[in-house]
Amino acid sequence: MENDFDTNESDINDINDINDKVKEYGEISKTIKITQTKLKVLNKRKKQLQTEVAPKLKEYNVQKCNLAFGTLKVIERKHKIAPTKKTMKEKYEYFFNERALEDDFQNGTPEQQAEILYNFIYVDSIEYSNSCSISMNYNKEFKAQLNSITKS
């Protein structure tokens, strides 16, 4: 009988332990969900601030801003605009209505004409767009703080 009593007590401790772990799991899940929601709001605000701040920093020719926990850098990028069916059609129409009527195209060999068309479409008519964004580089002290959080 004593063994049965010990087993039951052991089962009760197991059940209590599992019950505590289930509650902890639920609390962690709840905290994660709240944190994800807050993170979503913060990222939305960060993106909004970037669209407001980056062009102004570029306008005033500010390349970087030193902050207590790191450096905010302005990044400018130049992107090729991919041609679309509509833009390609417009380029071909313009070429055959204007450029193809010029003497060097009219009097050229088929190879020369192909080269002129190729250069017109893929070299001379490439369009670019410029974008400006900001990025954050954190200093060593701040990175050490982050590392201490992840190690616990």
Buried (B, 14 or more C-beta within 10 A) or exposed (E): EEEEEEEEEEEEEEEEEEEEEEEEEEEEEEEEEEEEEEEEEEEEEEEEEBEEBBEEBBEEEEEEBEEEEBEBBBEEEEEEEEBEEEEEEEBBEEBEEEBBEEEEBEEBEEEEBEBBBEEBBEEEBEEEEEEBBBEEEBEEEBEEEEEEEEEE
